[in-house]
Amino acid sequence: MDALELRVVGKGGKLRVVPLLPEIAVALREYMEKRPSDSPFLFPGKTGTGYAEIYNIEKTLKRACVRAGVEPFTPHGLRHFYATEMLKKGAKLEVVGRILGHSSIGITADIYRHVRTGEMHLEAERFAPLNGSKWPCEGA
C-alpha cells in the first residue's frame, strides 16, 4: 500500500488504484502492522492467489453489520455508495470511472445516470430563469 492509495484486485484480476483519505491510510497501515499475518494483502486467504475469496469477505462483512446493528451490505454495494456520494458532491464522472476501473466513461455514465438526473431536476428548479418570478405574460 502506498501512502495515500490502496491497490484493489477486482473482477478478472483487474488492478484498481483507490485514493485514500490520510486518516484511512494511517488506520490501514496500523492494522497491517499489528495483525498476525505477514501477507501483503489486506484480506489474506488460504487460496492460490493469497487473498481471500469475495464470498468469505461478504460473509465476514455481513456478520460485522449484524453485530453493529446496521443493515447488511456487500462490498459491491459499498462500491456503488462510494461512487454515488462522490458524484453527488461534484466529483468528475471521468475521475469516478477511473477509480472504479471502468473501461470507458460511457459505462460510468450509464450506471450512475440516476445521480446526474436527480441533480438535473434540483439544478433546474434552483436556477430556472422563471423560478420565483412572474411569467412574462402576467404583466408587470
TORLUM-727643 format. One record per residue (C-alpha): residue number from 0; x, y, z. Coordinates in steps of 0.25 Angstrom, whole numbers. Example, Ala and Ser with C-alpha at 12.3 -4.5 7.8 and 13.67 -1.06 7.14 Angstrom:
2
NODE   n    c1    c2    c3
NODE   0    49   -18    31
NODE   1    55    -4    29
***
This chain:
140
NODE   n    c1    c2    c3
NODE   0     0     0     0
NODE   1     5    14    -4
NODE   2     4    25     6
NODE   3   -10    30     1
NODE   4   -15    19    -8
NODE   5   -20     5    -8
NODE   6   -18    -5   -19
NODE   7   -30   -14   -21
NODE   8   -30   -27   -29
NODE   9   -44   -27   -35
NODE  10   -52   -36   -45
NODE  11   -44   -43   -55
NODE  12   -31   -40   -47
NODE  13   -32   -25   -51
NODE  14   -24   -16   -43
NODE  15   -30    -3   -38
NODE  16   -24     8   -30
NODE  17   -33    15   -20
NODE  18   -29    28   -13
NODE  19   -30    28     2
NODE  20   -32    40    12
NODE  21   -20    41    21
NODE  22   -27    37    33
NODE  23   -31    24    26
NODE  24   -17    21    21
NODE  25   -12    23    35
NODE  26   -22    13    41
NODE  27   -20     3    30
NODE  28    -5     4    32
NODE  29    -6     2    47
NODE  30   -16   -10    45
NODE  31    -6   -17    35
NODE  32     6   -15    45
NODE  33    -2   -21    57
NODE  34    -9   -33    50
NODE  35    -3   -47    51
NODE  36    -1   -49    36
NODE  37    11   -45    28
NODE  38     3   -45    15
NODE  39     3   -32     7
NODE  40   -12   -33     5
NODE  41   -22   -26    14
NODE  42   -31   -38    13
NODE  43   -21   -50    12
NODE  44   -27   -64     9
NODE  45   -23   -78     8
NODE  46   -24   -78    -7
NODE  47   -15   -80   -19
NODE  48   -15   -65   -20
NODE  49   -12   -62    -6
NODE  50   -24   -53    -4
NODE  51   -38   -56     2
NODE  52   -49   -60    -7
NODE  53   -60   -50    -9
NODE  54   -70   -60    -3
NODE  55   -63   -60    10
NODE  56   -61   -45    10
NODE  57   -76   -43     8
NODE  58   -79   -53    19
NODE  59   -70   -46    29
NODE  60   -76   -33    25
NODE  61   -90   -37    27
NODE  62   -87   -43    41
NODE  63   -80   -30    45
NODE  64   -92   -22    40
NODE  65  -101   -31    48
NODE  66   -93   -29    61
NODE  67   -92   -14    58
NODE  68  -107   -13    57
NODE  69  -107    -8    43
NODE  70  -114   -12    30
NODE  71  -104   -23    23
NODE  72   -98   -18    10
NODE  73   -88   -24     1
NODE  74   -74   -19    -4
NODE  75   -81   -17   -17
NODE  76   -92    -8   -10
NODE  77   -81    -1    -3
NODE  78   -74     2   -17
NODE  79   -87     8   -22
NODE  80   -89    16    -9
NODE  81   -75    22   -11
NODE  82   -77    26   -25
NODE  83   -91    31   -23
NODE  84   -86    40   -12
NODE  85   -74    45   -20
NODE  86   -83    49   -31
NODE  87   -93    56   -22
NODE  88   -82    64   -16
NODE  89   -78    69   -30
NODE  90   -67    59   -34
NODE  91   -64    58   -49
NODE  92   -70    46   -55
NODE  93   -57    43   -62
NODE  94   -49    42   -49
NODE  95   -60    33   -42
NODE  96   -60    24   -54
NODE  97   -45    23   -53
NODE  98   -45    20   -39
NODE  99   -56     9   -41
NODE 100   -47     3   -53
NODE 101   -58     5   -63
NODE 102   -52     3   -77
NODE 103   -60    15   -83
NODE 104   -67    28   -77
NODE 105   -80    22   -84
NODE 106   -80    11   -74
NODE 107   -79    20   -62
NODE 108   -90    30   -68
NODE 109  -100    18   -71
NODE 110   -98    13   -57
NODE 111   -99    26   -50
NODE 112  -109    33   -59
NODE 113  -119    34   -47
NODE 114  -109    43   -39
NODE 115  -108    53   -50
NODE 116  -123    52   -53
NODE 117  -126    56   -39
NODE 118  -116    67   -39
NODE 119  -122    72   -52
NODE 120  -136    74   -46
NODE 121  -130    81   -34
NODE 122  -122    90   -42
NODE 123  -133    93   -52
NODE 124  -142    97   -40
NODE 125  -132   105   -34
NODE 126  -127   113   -46
NODE 127  -138   113   -56
NODE 128  -140   127   -61
NODE 129  -155   128   -57
NODE 130  -154   121   -44
NODE 131  -160   130   -33
NODE 132  -162   141   -44
NODE 133  -175   146   -51
NODE 134  -177   140   -64
NODE 135  -175   150   -76
NODE 136  -189   149   -80
NODE 137  -194   153   -66
NODE 138  -190   167   -68
NODE 139  -182   176   -59
***
